[in-house]
Amino acid sequence: MKKAFILAALTVIVIASFLAGSRQGRAQYDAVRDAAGSVWNDRTVKKIRKRASKKFRRAVKRAQKQLG
């Protein structure tokens, strides 16, 4: 009987710890996601991404011409 009680108590502790940790992890994930989203959507970063995309497409076209 004592072993069953200890096992039940340990199970409750593990479940509570998991739930508390997952909530904290989710909050931290949301904070990182929001920060990354604000950087990704920044006007300057958008301009740089657009410029890099154009350069990449040009480089691909040049490489295709050189390869035949």
mmCIF file of the N, C-alpha and C atoms, coordinates in Angstrom:
data_MODEL
# 
_entry.id   MODEL 
# 
loop_
_atom_site.group_PDB 
_atom_site.id 
_atom_site.type_symbol 
_atom_site.label_atom_id 
_atom_site.label_alt_id 
_atom_site.label_comp_id 
_atom_site.label_asym_id 
_atom_site.label_entity_id 
_atom_site.label_seq_id 
_atom_site.pdbx_PDB_ins_code 
_atom_site.Cartn_x 
_atom_site.Cartn_y 
_atom_site.Cartn_z 
_atom_site.occupancy 
_atom_site.B_iso_or_equiv 
_atom_site.pdbx_formal_charge 
_atom_site.auth_seq_id 
_atom_site.auth_comp_id 
_atom_site.auth_asym_id 
_atom_site.auth_atom_id 
_atom_site.pdbx_PDB_model_num 
ATOM 1   N N  . MET A 1 1  ? 0.817  -1.187 0.000   1.00 0.00 ? 1  MET A N  1 
ATOM 2   C CA . MET A 1 1  ? 0.000  0.000  0.000   1.00 0.00 ? 1  MET A CA 1 
ATOM 3   C C  . MET A 1 1  ? 0.862  1.252  0.000   1.00 0.00 ? 1  MET A C  1 
ATOM 4   N N  . LYS A 1 2  ? 1.957  1.199  0.758   1.00 0.00 ? 2  LYS A N  1 
ATOM 5   C CA . LYS A 1 2  ? 2.835  2.345  0.845   1.00 0.00 ? 2  LYS A CA 1 
ATOM 6   C C  . LYS A 1 2  ? 3.501  2.620  -0.507  1.00 0.00 ? 2  LYS A C  1 
ATOM 7   N N  . LYS A 1 3  ? 3.882  1.556  -1.220  1.00 0.00 ? 3  LYS A N  1 
ATOM 8   C CA . LYS A 1 3  ? 4.504  1.720  -2.533  1.00 0.00 ? 3  LYS A CA 1 
ATOM 9   C C  . LYS A 1 3  ? 3.531  2.349  -3.523  1.00 0.00 ? 3  LYS A C  1 
ATOM 10  N N  . ALA A 1 4  ? 2.269  1.957  -3.453  1.00 0.00 ? 4  ALA A N  1 
ATOM 11  C CA . ALA A 1 4  ? 1.250  2.516  -4.344  1.00 0.00 ? 4  ALA A CA 1 
ATOM 12  C C  . ALA A 1 4  ? 1.070  4.006  -4.082  1.00 0.00 ? 4  ALA A C  1 
ATOM 13  N N  . PHE A 1 5  ? 1.077  4.401  -2.819  1.00 0.00 ? 5  PHE A N  1 
ATOM 14  C CA . PHE A 1 5  ? 0.948  5.815  -2.467  1.00 0.00 ? 5  PHE A CA 1 
ATOM 15  C C  . PHE A 1 5  ? 2.139  6.614  -2.984  1.00 0.00 ? 5  PHE A C  1 
ATOM 16  N N  . ILE A 1 6  ? 3.332  6.075  -2.779  1.00 0.00 ? 6  ILE A N  1 
ATOM 17  C CA . ILE A 1 6  ? 4.544  6.752  -3.241  1.00 0.00 ? 6  ILE A CA 1 
ATOM 18  C C  . ILE A 1 6  ? 4.530  6.881  -4.763  1.00 0.00 ? 6  ILE A C  1 
ATOM 19  N N  . LEU A 1 7  ? 4.130  5.828  -5.446  1.00 0.00 ? 7  LEU A N  1 
ATOM 20  C CA . LEU A 1 7  ? 4.049  5.862  -6.906  1.00 0.00 ? 7  LEU A CA 1 
ATOM 21  C C  . LEU A 1 7  ? 3.023  6.878  -7.376  1.00 0.00 ? 7  LEU A C  1 
ATOM 22  N N  . ALA A 1 8  ? 1.871  6.934  -6.718  1.00 0.00 ? 8  ALA A N  1 
ATOM 23  C CA . ALA A 1 8  ? 0.837  7.901  -7.082  1.00 0.00 ? 8  ALA A CA 1 
ATOM 24  C C  . ALA A 1 8  ? 1.324  9.328  -6.845  1.00 0.00 ? 8  ALA A C  1 
ATOM 25  N N  . ALA A 1 9  ? 1.980  9.555  -5.716  1.00 0.00 ? 9  ALA A N  1 
ATOM 26  C CA . ALA A 1 9  ? 2.497  10.888 -5.399  1.00 0.00 ? 9  ALA A CA 1 
ATOM 27  C C  . ALA A 1 9  ? 3.574  11.293 -6.404  1.00 0.00 ? 9  ALA A C  1 
ATOM 28  N N  . LEU A 1 10 ? 4.433  10.360 -6.734  1.00 0.00 ? 10 LEU A N  1 
ATOM 29  C CA . LEU A 1 10 ? 5.485  10.646 -7.715  1.00 0.00 ? 10 LEU A CA 1 
ATOM 30  C C  . LEU A 1 10 ? 4.880  10.958 -9.085  1.00 0.00 ? 10 LEU A C  1 
ATOM 31  N N  . THR A 1 11 ? 3.852  10.241 -9.461  1.00 0.00 ? 11 THR A N  1 
ATOM 32  C CA . THR A 1 11 ? 3.172  10.479 -10.729 1.00 0.00 ? 11 THR A CA 1 
ATOM 33  C C  . THR A 1 11 ? 2.568  11.876 -10.761 1.00 0.00 ? 11 THR A C  1 
ATOM 34  N N  . VAL A 1 12 ? 1.925  12.273 -9.681  1.00 0.00 ? 12 VAL A N  1 
ATOM 35  C CA . VAL A 1 12 ? 1.333  13.611 -9.599  1.00 0.00 ? 12 VAL A CA 1 
ATOM 36  C C  . VAL A 1 12 ? 2.412  14.681 -9.703  1.00 0.00 ? 12 VAL A C  1 
ATOM 37  N N  . ILE A 1 13 ? 3.531  14.479 -9.029  1.00 0.00 ? 13 ILE A N  1 
ATOM 38  C CA . ILE A 1 13 ? 4.630  15.448 -9.072  1.00 0.00 ? 13 ILE A CA 1 
ATOM 39  C C  . ILE A 1 13 ? 5.198  15.559 -10.484 1.00 0.00 ? 13 ILE A C  1 
ATOM 40  N N  . VAL A 1 14 ? 5.372  14.429 -11.138 1.00 0.00 ? 14 VAL A N  1 
ATOM 41  C CA . VAL A 1 14 ? 5.909  14.431 -12.502 1.00 0.00 ? 14 VAL A CA 1 
ATOM 42  C C  . VAL A 1 14 ? 4.960  15.154 -13.446 1.00 0.00 ? 14 VAL A C  1 
ATOM 43  N N  . ILE A 1 15 ? 3.675  14.876 -13.351 1.00 0.00 ? 15 ILE A N  1 
ATOM 44  C CA . ILE A 1 15 ? 2.690  15.524 -14.225 1.00 0.00 ? 15 ILE A CA 1 
ATOM 45  C C  . ILE A 1 15 ? 2.653  17.029 -13.968 1.00 0.00 ? 15 ILE A C  1 
ATOM 46  N N  . ALA A 1 16 ? 2.640  17.430 -12.704 1.00 0.00 ? 16 ALA A N  1 
ATOM 47  C CA . ALA A 1 16 ? 2.622  18.858 -12.365 1.00 0.00 ? 16 ALA A CA 1 
ATOM 48  C C  . ALA A 1 16 ? 3.882  19.549 -12.870 1.00 0.00 ? 16 ALA A C  1 
ATOM 49  N N  . SER A 1 17 ? 5.024  18.902 -12.722 1.00 0.00 ? 17 SER A N  1 
ATOM 50  C CA . SER A 1 17 ? 6.285  19.484 -13.203 1.00 0.00 ? 17 SER A CA 1 
ATOM 51  C C  . SER A 1 17 ? 6.268  19.625 -14.719 1.00 0.00 ? 17 SER A C  1 
ATOM 52  N N  . PHE A 1 18 ? 5.757  18.621 -15.400 1.00 0.00 ? 18 PHE A N  1 
ATOM 53  C CA . PHE A 1 18 ? 5.686  18.665 -16.853 1.00 0.00 ? 18 PHE A CA 1 
ATOM 54  C C  . PHE A 1 18 ? 4.794  19.809 -17.315 1.00 0.00 ? 18 PHE A C  1 
ATOM 55  N N  . LEU A 1 19 ? 3.626  19.951 -16.677 1.00 0.00 ? 19 LEU A N  1 
ATOM 56  C CA . LEU A 1 19 ? 2.708  21.016 -17.070 1.00 0.00 ? 19 LEU A CA 1 
ATOM 57  C C  . LEU A 1 19 ? 3.296  22.393 -16.807 1.00 0.00 ? 19 LEU A C  1 
ATOM 58  N N  . ALA A 1 20 ? 3.921  22.569 -15.654 1.00 0.00 ? 20 ALA A N  1 
ATOM 59  C CA . ALA A 1 20 ? 4.544  23.861 -15.339 1.00 0.00 ? 20 ALA A CA 1 
ATOM 60  C C  . ALA A 1 20 ? 5.674  24.165 -16.313 1.00 0.00 ? 20 ALA A C  1 
ATOM 61  N N  . GLY A 1 21 ? 6.483  23.183 -16.616 1.00 0.00 ? 21 GLY A N  1 
ATOM 62  C CA . GLY A 1 21 ? 7.597  23.389 -17.550 1.00 0.00 ? 21 GLY A CA 1 
ATOM 63  C C  . GLY A 1 21 ? 7.124  23.667 -18.955 1.00 0.00 ? 21 GLY A C  1 
ATOM 64  N N  . SER A 1 22 ? 6.077  22.993 -19.370 1.00 0.00 ? 22 SER A N  1 
ATOM 65  C CA . SER A 1 22 ? 5.588  23.211 -20.735 1.00 0.00 ? 22 SER A CA 1 
ATOM 66  C C  . SER A 1 22 ? 4.971  24.594 -20.869 1.00 0.00 ? 22 SER A C  1 
ATOM 67  N N  . ARG A 1 23 ? 4.349  25.083 -19.818 1.00 0.00 ? 23 ARG A N  1 
ATOM 68  C CA . ARG A 1 23 ? 3.788  26.445 -19.869 1.00 0.00 ? 23 ARG A CA 1 
ATOM 69  C C  . ARG A 1 23 ? 4.901  27.473 -19.955 1.00 0.00 ? 23 ARG A C  1 
ATOM 70  N N  . GLN A 1 24 ? 5.947  27.294 -19.165 1.00 0.00 ? 24 GLN A N  1 
ATOM 71  C CA . GLN A 1 24 ? 7.070  28.218 -19.215 1.00 0.00 ? 24 GLN A CA 1 
ATOM 72  C C  . GLN A 1 24 ? 7.761  28.139 -20.564 1.00 0.00 ? 24 GLN A C  1 
ATOM 73  N N  . GLY A 1 25 ? 7.920  26.935 -21.073 1.00 0.00 ? 25 GLY A N  1 
ATOM 74  C CA . GLY A 1 25 ? 8.549  26.762 -22.377 1.00 0.00 ? 25 GLY A CA 1 
ATOM 75  C C  . GLY A 1 25 ? 7.727  27.412 -23.467 1.00 0.00 ? 25 GLY A C  1 
ATOM 76  N N  . ARG A 1 26 ? 6.425  27.293 -23.391 1.00 0.00 ? 26 ARG A N  1 
ATOM 77  C CA . ARG A 1 26 ? 5.548  27.896 -24.395 1.00 0.00 ? 26 ARG A CA 1 
ATOM 78  C C  . ARG A 1 26 ? 5.638  29.415 -24.342 1.00 0.00 ? 26 ARG A C  1 
ATOM 79  N N  . ALA A 1 27 ? 5.683  29.973 -23.143 1.00 0.00 ? 27 ALA A N  1 
ATOM 80  C CA . ALA A 1 27 ? 5.782  31.425 -23.004 1.00 0.00 ? 27 ALA A CA 1 
ATOM 81  C C  . ALA A 1 27 ? 7.097  31.922 -23.594 1.00 0.00 ? 27 ALA A C  1 
ATOM 82  N N  . GLN A 1 28 ? 8.161  31.202 -23.336 1.00 0.00 ? 28 GLN A N  1 
ATOM 83  C CA . GLN A 1 28 ? 9.456  31.600 -23.872 1.00 0.00 ? 28 GLN A CA 1 
ATOM 84  C C  . GLN A 1 28 ? 9.473  31.441 -25.394 1.00 0.00 ? 28 GLN A C  1 
ATOM 85  N N  . TYR A 1 29 ? 8.872  30.367 -25.886 1.00 0.00 ? 29 TYR A N  1 
ATOM 86  C CA . TYR A 1 29 ? 8.771  30.165 -27.335 1.00 0.00 ? 29 TYR A CA 1 
ATOM 87  C C  . TYR A 1 29 ? 7.990  31.308 -27.982 1.00 0.00 ? 29 TYR A C  1 
ATOM 88  N N  . ASP A 1 30 ? 6.887  31.706 -27.355 1.00 0.00 ? 30 ASP A N  1 
ATOM 89  C CA . ASP A 1 30 ? 6.084  32.805 -27.897 1.00 0.00 ? 30 ASP A CA 1 
ATOM 90  C C  . ASP A 1 30 ? 6.872  34.105 -27.917 1.00 0.00 ? 30 ASP A C  1 
ATOM 91  N N  . ALA A 1 31 ? 7.659  34.350 -26.870 1.00 0.00 ? 31 ALA A N  1 
ATOM 92  C CA . ALA A 1 31 ? 8.459  35.576 -26.822 1.00 0.00 ? 31 ALA A CA 1 
ATOM 93  C C  . ALA A 1 31 ? 9.516  35.579 -27.923 1.00 0.00 ? 31 ALA A C  1 
ATOM 94  N N  . VAL A 1 32 ? 10.178 34.460 -28.126 1.00 0.00 ? 32 VAL A N  1 
ATOM 95  C CA . VAL A 1 32 ? 11.194 34.367 -29.178 1.00 0.00 ? 32 VAL A CA 1 
ATOM 96  C C  . VAL A 1 32 ? 10.548 34.515 -30.549 1.00 0.00 ? 32 VAL A C  1 
ATOM 97  N N  . ARG A 1 33 ? 9.385  33.860 -30.742 1.00 0.00 ? 33 ARG A N  1 
ATOM 98  C CA . ARG A 1 33 ? 8.668  33.946 -32.015 1.00 0.00 ? 33 ARG A CA 1 
ATOM 99  C C  . ARG A 1 33 ? 8.258  35.382 -32.314 1.00 0.00 ? 33 ARG A C  1 
ATOM 100 N N  . ASP A 1 34 ? 7.762  36.099 -31.305 1.00 0.00 ? 34 ASP A N  1 
ATOM 101 C CA . ASP A 1 34 ? 7.351  37.477 -31.507 1.00 0.00 ? 34 ASP A CA 1 
ATOM 102 C C  . ASP A 1 34 ? 8.543  38.378 -31.835 1.00 0.00 ? 34 ASP A C  1 
ATOM 103 N N  . ALA A 1 35 ? 9.658  38.155 -31.153 1.00 0.00 ? 35 ALA A N  1 
ATOM 104 C CA . ALA A 1 35 ? 10.862 38.946 -31.424 1.00 0.00 ? 35 ALA A CA 1 
ATOM 105 C C  . ALA A 1 35 ? 11.382 38.672 -32.830 1.00 0.00 ? 35 ALA A C  1 
ATOM 106 N N  . ALA A 1 36 ? 11.398 37.410 -33.216 1.00 0.00 ? 36 ALA A N  1 
ATOM 107 C CA . ALA A 1 36 ? 11.864 37.069 -34.568 1.00 0.00 ? 36 ALA A CA 1 
ATOM 108 C C  . ALA A 1 36 ? 10.924 37.644 -35.620 1.00 0.00 ? 36 ALA A C  1 
ATOM 109 N N  . GLY A 1 37 ? 9.644  37.612 -35.345 1.00 0.00 ? 37 GLY A N  1 
ATOM 110 C CA . GLY A 1 37 ? 8.670  38.172 -36.281 1.00 0.00 ? 37 GLY A CA 1 
ATOM 111 C C  . GLY A 1 37 ? 8.832  39.666 -36.442 1.00 0.00 ? 37 GLY A C  1 
ATOM 112 N N  . SER A 1 38 ? 9.108  40.370 -35.362 1.00 0.00 ? 38 SER A N  1 
ATOM 113 C CA . SER A 1 38 ? 9.280  41.823 -35.466 1.00 0.00 ? 38 SER A CA 1 
ATOM 114 C C  . SER A 1 38 ? 10.550 42.163 -36.237 1.00 0.00 ? 38 SER A C  1 
ATOM 115 N N  . VAL A 1 39 ? 11.595 41.366 -36.079 1.00 0.00 ? 39 VAL A N  1 
ATOM 116 C CA . VAL A 1 39 ? 12.821 41.603 -36.854 1.00 0.00 ? 39 VAL A CA 1 
ATOM 117 C C  . VAL A 1 39 ? 12.577 41.260 -38.318 1.00 0.00 ? 39 VAL A C  1 
ATOM 118 N N  . TRP A 1 40 ? 11.931 40.118 -38.580 1.00 0.00 ? 40 TRP A N  1 
ATOM 119 C CA . TRP A 1 40 ? 11.686 39.677 -39.951 1.00 0.00 ? 40 TRP A CA 1 
ATOM 120 C C  . TRP A 1 40 ? 10.838 40.698 -40.708 1.00 0.00 ? 40 TRP A C  1 
ATOM 121 N N  . ASN A 1 41 ? 9.883  41.314 -40.035 1.00 0.00 ? 41 ASN A N  1 
ATOM 122 C CA . ASN A 1 41 ? 8.969  42.245 -40.688 1.00 0.00 ? 41 ASN A CA 1 
ATOM 123 C C  . ASN A 1 41 ? 9.435  43.692 -40.634 1.00 0.00 ? 41 ASN A C  1 
ATOM 124 N N  . ASP A 1 42 ? 10.614 43.935 -40.107 1.00 0.00 ? 42 ASP A N  1 
ATOM 125 C CA . ASP A 1 42 ? 11.171 45.282 -40.084 1.00 0.00 ? 42 ASP A CA 1 
ATOM 126 C C  . ASP A 1 42 ? 11.386 45.777 -41.510 1.00 0.00 ? 42 ASP A C  1 
ATOM 127 N N  . ARG A 1 43 ? 11.130 47.044 -41.751 1.00 0.00 ? 43 ARG A N  1 
ATOM 128 C CA . ARG A 1 43 ? 11.225 47.601 -43.094 1.00 0.00 ? 43 ARG A CA 1 
ATOM 129 C C  . ARG A 1 43 ? 12.625 47.454 -43.688 1.00 0.00 ? 43 ARG A C  1 
ATOM 130 N N  . THR A 1 44 ? 13.644 47.702 -42.893 1.00 0.00 ? 44 THR A N  1 
ATOM 131 C CA . THR A 1 44 ? 15.022 47.584 -43.372 1.00 0.00 ? 44 THR A CA 1 
ATOM 132 C C  . THR A 1 44 ? 15.351 46.144 -43.739 1.00 0.00 ? 44 THR A C  1 
ATOM 133 N N  . VAL A 1 45 ? 14.920 45.211 -42.918 1.00 0.00 ? 45 VAL A N  1 
ATOM 134 C CA . VAL A 1 45 ? 15.189 43.803 -43.189 1.00 0.00 ? 45 VAL A CA 1 
ATOM 135 C C  . VAL A 1 45 ? 14.449 43.357 -44.448 1.00 0.00 ? 45 VAL A C  1 
ATOM 136 N N  . LYS A 1 46 ? 13.240 43.854 -44.654 1.00 0.00 ? 46 LYS A N  1 
ATOM 137 C CA . LYS A 1 46 ? 12.499 43.525 -45.869 1.00 0.00 ? 46 LYS A CA 1 
ATOM 138 C C  . LYS A 1 46 ? 13.249 43.996 -47.109 1.00 0.00 ? 46 LYS A C  1 
ATOM 139 N N  . LYS A 1 47 ? 13.792 45.207 -47.047 1.00 0.00 ? 47 LYS A N  1 
ATOM 140 C CA . LYS A 1 47 ? 14.561 45.734 -48.185 1.00 0.00 ? 47 LYS A CA 1 
ATOM 141 C C  . LYS A 1 47 ? 15.782 44.859 -48.462 1.00 0.00 ? 47 LYS A C  1 
ATOM 142 N N  . ILE A 1 48 ? 16.478 44.481 -47.416 1.00 0.00 ? 48 ILE A N  1 
ATOM 143 C CA . ILE A 1 48 ? 17.674 43.650 -47.572 1.00 0.00 ? 48 ILE A CA 1 
ATOM 144 C C  . ILE A 1 48 ? 17.300 42.286 -48.131 1.00 0.00 ? 48 ILE A C  1 
ATOM 145 N N  . ARG A 1 49 ? 16.201 41.694 -47.642 1.00 0.00 ? 49 ARG A N  1 
ATOM 146 C CA . ARG A 1 49 ? 15.756 40.401 -48.172 1.00 0.00 ? 49 ARG A CA 1 
ATOM 147 C C  . ARG A 1 49 ? 15.399 40.501 -49.648 1.00 0.00 ? 49 ARG A C  1 
ATOM 148 N N  . LYS A 1 50 ? 14.735 41.581 -50.018 1.00 0.00 ? 50 LYS A N  1 
ATOM 149 C CA . LYS A 1 50 ? 14.344 41.773 -51.419 1.00 0.00 ? 50 LYS A CA 1 
ATOM 150 C C  . LYS A 1 50 ? 15.579 41.919 -52.296 1.00 0.00 ? 50 LYS A C  1 
ATOM 151 N N  . ARG A 1 51 ? 16.543 42.707 -51.836 1.00 0.00 ? 51 ARG A N  1 
ATOM 152 C CA . ARG A 1 51 ? 17.783 42.906 -52.591 1.00 0.00 ? 51 ARG A CA 1 
ATOM 153 C C  . ARG A 1 51 ? 18.552 41.593 -52.732 1.00 0.00 ? 51 ARG A C  1 
ATOM 154 N N  . ALA A 1 52 ? 18.637 40.841 -51.652 1.00 0.00 ? 52 ALA A N  1 
ATOM 155 C CA . ALA A 1 52 ? 19.350 39.559 -51.688 1.00 0.00 ? 52 ALA A CA 1 
ATOM 156 C C  . ALA A 1 52 ? 18.648 38.575 -52.620 1.00 0.00 ? 52 ALA A C  1 
ATOM 157 N N  . SER A 1 53 ? 17.330 38.598 -52.615 1.00 0.00 ? 53 SER A N  1 
ATOM 158 C CA . SER A 1 53 ? 16.567 37.712 -53.497 1.00 0.00 ? 53 SER A CA 1 
ATOM 159 C C  . SER A 1 53 ? 16.824 38.034 -54.960 1.00 0.00 ? 53 SER A C  1 
ATOM 160 N N  . LYS A 1 54 ? 16.858 39.313 -55.283 1.00 0.00 ? 54 LYS A N  1 
ATOM 161 C CA . LYS A 1 54 ? 17.148 39.724 -56.665 1.00 0.00 ? 54 LYS A CA 1 
ATOM 162 C C  . LYS A 1 54 ? 18.547 39.288 -57.088 1.00 0.00 ? 54 LYS A C  1 
ATOM 163 N N  . LYS A 1 55 ? 19.513 39.498 -56.210 1.00 0.00 ? 55 LYS A N  1 
ATOM 164 C CA . LYS A 1 55 ? 20.889 39.100 -56.532 1.00 0.00 ? 55 LYS A CA 1 
ATOM 165 C C  . LYS A 1 55 ? 20.988 37.593 -56.722 1.00 0.00 ? 55 LYS A C  1 
ATOM 166 N N  . PHE A 1 56 ? 20.280 36.855 -55.900 1.00 0.00 ? 56 PHE A N  1 
ATOM 167 C CA . PHE A 1 56 ? 20.291 35.403 -56.014 1.00 0.00 ? 56 PHE A CA 1 
ATOM 168 C C  . PHE A 1 56 ? 19.702 34.964 -57.354 1.00 0.00 ? 56 PHE A C  1 
ATOM 169 N N  . ARG A 1 57 ? 18.562 35.542 -57.736 1.00 0.00 ? 57 ARG A N  1 
ATOM 170 C CA . ARG A 1 57 ? 17.940 35.176 -59.016 1.00 0.00 ? 57 ARG A CA 1 
ATOM 171 C C  . ARG A 1 57 ? 18.858 35.505 -60.186 1.00 0.00 ? 57 ARG A C  1 
ATOM 172 N N  . ARG A 1 58 ? 19.529 36.650 -60.124 1.00 0.00 ? 58 ARG A N  1 
ATOM 173 C CA . ARG A 1 58 ? 20.472 37.015 -61.187 1.00 0.00 ? 58 ARG A CA 1 
ATOM 174 C C  . ARG A 1 58 ? 21.632 36.020 -61.252 1.00 0.00 ? 58 ARG A C  1 
ATOM 175 N N  . ALA A 1 59 ? 22.133 35.637 -60.098 1.00 0.00 ? 59 ALA A N  1 
ATOM 176 C CA . ALA A 1 59 ? 23.247 34.685 -60.067 1.00 0.00 ? 59 ALA A CA 1 
ATOM 177 C C  . ALA A 1 59 ? 22.814 33.336 -60.632 1.00 0.00 ? 59 ALA A C  1 
ATOM 178 N N  . VAL A 1 60 ? 21.594 32.923 -60.337 1.00 0.00 ? 60 VAL A N  1 
ATOM 179 C CA . VAL A 1 60 ? 21.087 31.662 -60.875 1.00 0.00 ? 60 VAL A CA 1 
ATOM 180 C C  . VAL A 1 60 ? 20.985 31.743 -62.394 1.00 0.00 ? 60 VAL A C  1 
ATOM 181 N N  . LYS A 1 61 ? 20.476 32.848 -62.900 1.00 0.00 ? 61 LYS A N  1 
ATOM 182 C CA . LYS A 1 61 ? 20.355 33.011 -64.354 1.00 0.00 ? 61 LYS A CA 1 
ATOM 183 C C  . LYS A 1 61 ? 21.727 32.988 -65.024 1.00 0.00 ? 61 LYS A C  1 
ATOM 184 N N  . ARG A 1 62 ? 22.696 33.686 -64.405 1.00 0.00 ? 62 ARG A N  1 
ATOM 185 C CA . ARG A 1 62 ? 24.065 33.683 -64.981 1.00 0.00 ? 62 ARG A CA 1 
ATOM 186 C C  . ARG A 1 62 ? 24.650 32.280 -64.970 1.00 0.00 ? 62 ARG A C  1 
ATOM 187 N N  . ALA A 1 63 ? 24.448 31.563 -63.901 1.00 0.00 ? 63 ALA A N  1 
ATOM 188 C CA . ALA A 1 63 ? 24.989 30.205 -63.802 1.00 0.00 ? 63 ALA A CA 1 
ATOM 189 C C  . ALA A 1 63 ? 24.323 29.297 -64.836 1.00 0.00 ? 63 ALA A C  1 
ATOM 190 N N  . GLN A 1 64 ? 23.032 29.468 -65.040 1.00 0.00 ? 64 GLN A N  1 
ATOM 191 C CA . GLN A 1 64 ? 22.335 28.652 -66.041 1.00 0.00 ? 64 GLN A CA 1 
ATOM 192 C C  . GLN A 1 64 ? 22.851 28.941 -67.449 1.00 0.00 ? 64 GLN A C  1 
ATOM 193 N N  . LYS A 1 65 ? 23.127 30.202 -67.732 1.00 0.00 ? 65 LYS A N  1 
ATOM 194 C CA . LYS A 1 65 ? 23.665 30.563 -69.046 1.00 0.00 ? 65 LYS A CA 1 
ATOM 195 C C  . LYS A 1 65 ? 25.041 29.963 -69.242 1.00 0.00 ? 65 LYS A C  1 
ATOM 196 N N  . GLN A 1 66 ? 25.868 29.998 -68.209 1.00 0.00 ? 66 GLN A N  1 
ATOM 197 C CA . GLN A 1 66 ? 27.223 29.458 -68.323 1.00 0.00 ? 66 GLN A CA 1 
ATOM 198 C C  . GLN A 1 66 ? 27.206 27.948 -68.468 1.00 0.00 ? 66 GLN A C  1 
ATOM 199 N N  . LEU A 1 67 ? 26.266 27.288 -67.844 1.00 0.00 ? 67 LEU A N  1 
ATOM 200 C CA . LEU A 1 67 ? 26.205 25.822 -67.927 1.00 0.00 ? 67 LEU A CA 1 
ATOM 201 C C  . LEU A 1 67 ? 25.551 25.351 -69.223 1.00 0.00 ? 67 LEU A C  1 
ATOM 202 N N  . GLY A 1 68 ? 24.838 26.233 -69.848 1.00 0.00 ? 68 GLY A N  1 
ATOM 203 C CA . GLY A 1 68 ? 24.292 25.861 -71.166 1.00 0.00 ? 68 GLY A CA 1 
ATOM 204 C C  . GLY A 1 68 ? 22.869 25.773 -71.149 1.00 0.00 ? 68 GLY A C  1 
# 
